[in-house]
Amino acid sequence: MRWVVEFGTAYAIVKALLPLRILVSVWGAPWFARWTVIPISNVFKRLFLRKSSGRGRMKQTANAGGAGSNKTGGP
């Protein structure tokens, strides 16, 4: 019978403190993300997402006059 009373008391305390736990979690979420989640996700991005190396593209030269370059071709 004592275990039932202890279980009931613990359950009531947990349920009574639920609003406080929610407020603390919402308040601390940005800090937690800034110090844990974002650095870990950046590591995974660096590991699995490669920057394009430029292979398969045409190389542009300094004198290339593409569309919209305001070059008239005159002297």
Secondary structure, DSSP 4 states (H G I P E B T S, - for coil): -HHHHHHHHHHHHHHHTHHHHHHHHHHHHHHHIIIIIHHHHHHHHHHH-PPP--TTSPPPPTT---TTS------
